[in-house]
Amino acid sequence: MAGKSSREKGIRGENEVVALLEEAGYHCERRGSGYSGDDLRIVEFPNWYAEVRRQETLCIPGWCREIEEKAGTKVPILFFRRSREPWRVCMTLETFLGLMEG
């Protein structure tokens, strides 16, 4: 049962991120189960590879390595949070500086 509840928690996390991004004016699509790739697509940023992690035990370096490998030529972006904490975003400094120039 832990596997199912973990998947459900992940889906809720993806839905939370989509709702927050849409509230901020961005158009998002959640990929859904069975899709092999990023968790969500932010229409305004088609070159982003976005994944969502909603877990109590943070493994940020491992998650970053994982999505950087899967992202290919896209820009890897990680959204994550633990219970009762705010959502956070992790990206490379190069990506962050590019956004600041934006």
Backbone bond lengths (Angstrom), bond angles and torsions (degrees), N, CA, C in turn:
res aa  C-N    CA-C-N  psi(-1)  N-CA   C-N-CA  omega(-1)  CA-C   N-CA-C  phi
1 M - - - 1.442 - - 1.519 111.67 -
2 A 1.332 116.57 -25.37 1.464 119.48 -179.88 1.518 110.93 -61.24
3 G 1.322 117.72 -36.00 1.462 120.74 179.32 1.513 112.07 -62.81
4 K 1.335 116.69 -43.93 1.461 120.62 -179.79 1.521 111.02 -67.07
5 S 1.326 117.30 -44.37 1.469 119.08 -179.15 1.525 110.80 -67.34
6 S 1.328 116.90 -32.56 1.468 120.84 176.91 1.528 110.37 -66.32
7 R 1.333 116.90 -43.86 1.468 120.85 177.34 1.521 111.29 -62.25
8 E 1.340 115.74 -42.23 1.466 120.36 179.32 1.520 110.91 -63.65
9 K 1.333 117.40 -39.32 1.462 121.61 177.40 1.522 109.62 -63.81
10 G 1.331 116.99 -40.55 1.456 120.92 177.74 1.520 112.20 -63.50
11 I 1.317 116.58 -41.86 1.466 121.31 178.51 1.525 110.37 -64.34
12 R 1.332 116.58 -42.38 1.471 120.12 177.24 1.528 110.13 -61.54
13 G 1.333 116.32 -40.18 1.463 120.38 178.06 1.515 111.80 -62.49
14 E 1.320 116.96 -44.66 1.464 120.57 178.06 1.523 110.13 -61.17
15 N 1.323 116.72 -43.83 1.467 120.52 179.24 1.523 111.59 -62.86
16 E 1.340 117.26 -37.71 1.468 120.95 177.57 1.525 110.85 -61.98
17 V 1.326 116.25 -46.49 1.468 120.40 -178.98 1.518 110.23 -63.75
18 V 1.326 117.05 -44.58 1.467 120.45 178.25 1.521 110.05 -58.33
19 A 1.327 117.80 -46.25 1.467 121.17 -178.82 1.530 111.12 -61.90
20 L 1.332 117.16 -42.39 1.470 120.46 179.83 1.525 111.66 -66.25
21 L 1.315 117.05 -41.55 1.467 120.10 178.73 1.524 111.22 -66.77
22 E 1.332 116.52 -41.05 1.457 119.68 178.79 1.529 110.72 -66.51
23 E 1.321 117.15 -37.02 1.460 121.18 176.55 1.534 110.27 -62.05
24 A 1.327 116.30 -31.44 1.468 121.48 178.97 1.529 111.86 -82.94
25 G 1.331 117.17 -1.09 1.456 120.48 175.49 1.524 115.87 101.75
26 Y 1.336 117.53 8.63 1.463 120.60 179.18 1.519 109.82 -100.63
27 H 1.305 116.43 148.08 1.459 122.10 179.70 1.525 108.35 -97.70
28 C 1.341 115.57 124.08 1.456 120.51 -175.61 1.518 111.23 -127.23
29 E 1.321 114.20 154.71 1.458 121.74 174.00 1.515 107.42 -131.82
30 R 1.324 116.23 124.94 1.454 121.08 173.64 1.518 107.03 -80.63
31 R 1.313 117.72 134.38 1.467 121.38 -174.66 1.516 113.19 -74.32
32 G 1.326 118.86 -35.12 1.458 121.28 178.28 1.515 113.19 87.21
33 S 1.320 114.55 166.57 1.465 119.75 -178.18 1.522 110.42 -68.34
34 G 1.298 114.75 150.05 1.454 120.05 -179.77 1.507 113.55 89.94
35 Y 1.339 117.31 -15.30 1.457 120.85 178.77 1.516 108.42 -82.58
36 S 1.302 117.08 131.60 1.459 121.04 179.76 1.523 108.28 -101.45
37 G 1.310 116.23 103.43 1.456 120.18 -178.76 1.506 110.69 153.27
38 D 1.316 115.82 -152.27 1.459 119.38 -177.23 1.527 111.43 -66.15
39 D 1.338 115.56 155.76 1.462 121.77 -175.59 1.514 113.32 -75.78
40 L 1.332 115.59 -33.87 1.455 118.03 -178.96 1.514 110.14 -147.30
41 R 1.305 114.28 157.11 1.466 121.12 179.35 1.511 107.63 -117.57
42 I 1.329 115.54 126.44 1.462 121.31 175.87 1.518 105.87 -100.35
43 V 1.321 116.31 110.62 1.465 122.55 -170.58 1.523 112.01 -53.80
44 E 1.329 117.06 -41.55 1.465 120.63 -177.44 1.533 112.88 -69.58
45 F 1.320 117.19 -14.75 1.466 121.75 -178.61 1.537 109.43 -129.45
46 P 1.330 117.06 70.50 1.464 119.88 -175.06 1.528 113.67 -66.49
47 N 1.326 117.71 -16.45 1.463 119.16 -179.50 1.536 111.84 -92.81
48 W 1.336 118.12 8.67 1.456 121.60 176.41 1.521 110.03 -91.34
49 Y 1.309 115.58 144.68 1.460 123.27 172.62 1.527 105.38 -113.71
50 A 1.311 117.65 100.48 1.466 122.33 -172.00 1.524 111.44 -105.68
51 E 1.319 115.30 129.26 1.457 120.89 174.19 1.520 108.93 -126.75
52 V 1.328 115.12 154.06 1.453 122.80 -176.12 1.523 108.75 -121.66
53 R 1.322 115.97 133.97 1.464 121.47 175.45 1.518 108.17 -126.85
54 R 1.316 115.86 124.48 1.474 122.74 179.60 1.516 106.31 -123.24
55 Q 1.341 116.07 82.75 1.460 121.72 -174.19 1.514 110.81 -137.98
56 E 1.333 115.27 154.29 1.458 120.71 -179.94 1.531 111.32 -79.96
57 T 1.314 116.50 -37.12 1.452 120.97 178.76 1.522 108.10 -93.83
58 L 1.328 115.42 113.25 1.458 119.72 -177.03 1.521 110.14 -83.88
59 C 1.313 115.26 135.13 1.458 122.47 177.77 1.534 107.25 -134.29
60 I 1.323 115.36 55.86 1.459 121.46 -170.89 1.524 113.28 -57.63
61 P 1.338 120.17 -48.30 1.471 118.35 179.81 1.530 112.70 -59.00
62 G 1.323 116.52 -41.42 1.467 120.31 178.59 1.519 112.00 -66.17
63 W 1.327 116.54 -43.29 1.467 120.03 178.06 1.522 110.73 -61.70
64 C 1.334 115.90 -42.52 1.464 119.59 -179.56 1.524 110.85 -62.59
65 R 1.330 116.64 -45.72 1.470 119.31 177.96 1.517 110.60 -59.27
66 E 1.323 116.36 -42.47 1.463 121.32 -178.72 1.526 111.56 -60.99
67 I 1.330 117.30 -49.63 1.464 118.14 -176.87 1.526 111.74 -74.75
68 E 1.335 117.48 -28.86 1.467 119.30 176.02 1.528 110.26 -63.81
69 E 1.332 116.92 -37.78 1.464 120.60 177.21 1.526 111.20 -67.79
70 K 1.330 116.93 -39.96 1.463 120.82 -177.11 1.525 113.27 -78.93
71 A 1.320 117.93 -22.43 1.468 121.62 -172.77 1.522 113.37 -69.31
72 G 1.307 118.18 -25.31 1.470 119.88 -177.68 1.518 110.19 64.02
73 T 1.334 116.16 -121.76 1.467 120.69 -178.95 1.530 112.60 -88.59
74 K 1.337 116.85 -4.57 1.467 120.42 179.50 1.524 111.04 -81.42
75 V 1.319 116.05 164.43 1.464 123.02 -179.96 1.533 108.63 -87.58
76 P 1.348 118.02 117.53 1.463 119.51 -178.35 1.538 112.02 -77.43
77 I 1.323 115.49 128.57 1.460 122.91 178.56 1.525 107.51 -128.54
78 L 1.326 116.52 130.41 1.456 121.91 -179.50 1.526 109.70 -115.27
79 F 1.337 116.49 123.51 1.458 123.10 172.17 1.522 106.48 -103.56
80 F 1.343 117.94 131.68 1.457 118.77 -178.86 1.527 111.29 -151.36
81 R 1.337 114.47 157.24 1.462 120.09 172.49 1.520 109.79 -166.94
82 R 1.329 114.10 156.36 1.463 122.96 169.71 1.521 107.50 -102.01
83 S 1.310 116.26 169.27 1.467 121.14 178.70 1.521 110.77 -57.94
84 R 1.319 114.70 139.65 1.460 122.77 176.66 1.526 113.51 61.58
85 E 1.314 116.55 24.36 1.463 122.10 175.50 1.520 108.45 -126.53
86 P 1.330 117.08 158.14 1.473 119.22 179.50 1.529 110.95 -74.50
87 W 1.315 114.38 160.07 1.463 119.70 173.65 1.518 108.54 -69.13
88 R 1.304 115.49 143.64 1.462 122.53 177.59 1.516 108.58 -128.31
89 V 1.325 115.16 159.81 1.464 121.13 -179.75 1.520 108.17 -125.79
90 C 1.313 116.39 135.76 1.456 121.51 178.61 1.533 108.31 -121.97
91 M 1.323 115.04 133.02 1.462 121.95 178.70 1.519 107.56 -153.99
92 T 1.302 116.62 169.28 1.460 119.08 177.73 1.524 109.96 -72.76
93 L 1.309 115.54 158.27 1.468 119.94 176.83 1.525 110.06 -61.44
94 E 1.303 117.04 -37.47 1.469 121.33 178.55 1.536 110.51 -58.89
95 T 1.325 116.43 -44.33 1.463 120.62 178.10 1.525 110.65 -64.18
96 F 1.312 116.41 -44.92 1.451 121.15 179.87 1.536 110.76 -59.66
97 L 1.339 117.02 -46.23 1.464 120.21 179.48 1.520 111.39 -62.83
98 G 1.324 116.99 -37.62 1.465 120.54 175.94 1.513 112.30 -61.66
99 L 1.328 116.28 -38.93 1.464 120.21 177.52 1.523 110.94 -68.03
100 M 1.309 116.93 -36.69 1.462 121.03 -179.57 1.535 111.09 -67.00
101 E 1.317 117.13 -31.78 1.459 121.31 177.81 1.517 111.00 -73.59
102 G 1.354 114.82 -29.55 1.419 128.20 -172.92 1.427 123.29 -25.85
